[in-house]
């Protein structure tokens, strides 16, 4: 996996976590 792909994956999971926290 490339470094940029890893960053995008991290950003996506972080965004999903933020949305999950906000919806609680």
GUZAKE-815396 format. One record per residue: x, y, z of N, C-alpha, C in turn; residue in three letters. Coordinates in Angstrom, 1 decimal. Layout:
<gumars>
nc1;nc2;nc3;cac1;cac2;cac3;cc1;cc2;cc3;r
X;Y;Z;X;Y;Z;X;Y;Z;ALA
...
</gumars>
This chain:
<gumars>
nc1;nc2;nc3;cac1;cac2;cac3;cc1;cc2;cc3;r
0.9;-1.2;0.0;0.0;0.0;0.0;0.9;1.3;0.0;UNK
0.4;2.3;-0.7;1.2;3.5;-0.8;0.9;4.4;0.4;UNK
1.8;5.3;0.7;1.7;6.2;1.8;0.4;7.1;1.7;UNK
0.1;7.6;0.4;-1.0;8.4;0.2;-2.3;7.7;0.4;UNK
-2.3;6.4;0.0;-3.5;5.6;0.2;-3.8;5.4;1.7;UNK
-2.7;5.2;2.5;-2.8;5.0;3.9;-3.4;6.3;4.6;UNK
-3.0;7.4;4.1;-3.5;8.7;4.6;-5.0;8.9;4.3;UNK
-5.3;8.5;3.1;-6.7;8.6;2.7;-7.6;7.7;3.5;UNK
-7.1;6.5;3.8;-7.8;5.5;4.6;-8.0;6.0;6.0;UNK
-6.9;6.6;6.5;-7.0;7.2;7.9;-8.0;8.3;8.0;UNK
-8.0;9.2;7.0;-8.9;10.3;6.9;-10.4;9.8;6.9;UNK
-10.6;8.7;6.1;-11.9;8.2;6.0;-12.4;7.6;7.3;UNK
-11.6;6.8;7.9;-11.9;6.2;9.2;-12.1;7.2;10.3;UNK
-11.3;8.3;10.2;-11.4;9.4;11.2;-12.7;10.1;11.0;UNK
-13.1;10.4;9.7;-14.3;11.1;9.4;-15.5;10.2;9.9;UNK
-15.4;8.9;9.7;-16.5;8.0;10.1;-16.7;8.1;11.6;UNK
-15.5;8.1;12.3;-15.6;8.1;13.7;-16.2;9.4;14.2;UNK
-15.8;10.5;13.6;-16.4;11.8;14.0;-17.9;11.8;13.8;UNK
-18.3;11.3;12.7;-19.8;11.3;12.4;-20.5;10.4;13.5;UNK
-19.9;9.2;13.8;-20.4;8.3;14.8;-20.5;9.0;16.1;UNK
-19.5;9.7;16.5;-19.5;10.4;17.8;-20.5;11.5;17.8;UNK
-20.7;12.2;16.7;-21.6;13.4;16.6;-23.1;12.9;16.6;UNK
-23.3;11.7;16.1;-24.7;11.2;16.0;-25.1;10.6;17.4;UNK
-24.2;10.3;18.3;-24.5;9.7;19.6;-25.2;10.8;20.4;UNK
</gumars>
